[in-house]
Amino acid sequence: MIRRKFLGLMTLASATGLATLKTAAALEKKTAAYKVAGFTCITCAVGLETLLQREHGIAAAKATYPEAILTVTYDPRTISEAAIVEVVESLGFHATQLHSS
């Protein structure tokens, strides 16, 4: 059921596009890395990237499969690391922070 919800959200995200205006100069960027449990295929990693990049305050997301590492560049004034973890977990995965800079 969680996988079906995740795939549905991914489909919706690609149908509406990723057209967001993110000015790099306006963002105070921080980067955090997470170990993600629950990836079963490359589609999970790509879908997670796509959905995270739609979140307000996230400038970039890169997930790898099979390593299951997620790296997120974000604006800490807009979104917290705890909120990033909540988004990841709401999509059916479990994230454990590796490091932050």
Buried (B, 14 or more C-beta within 10 A) or exposed (E): EEBEEBEEBBEEBEEEEEEEEEEEEEBEEBEBBBEBEBBEEEBBBBBBBBBBBBBEBBBBBBBBBEEBBBBBBBBBEBBEBEBBBEBBEEBBBEBEBEEEE
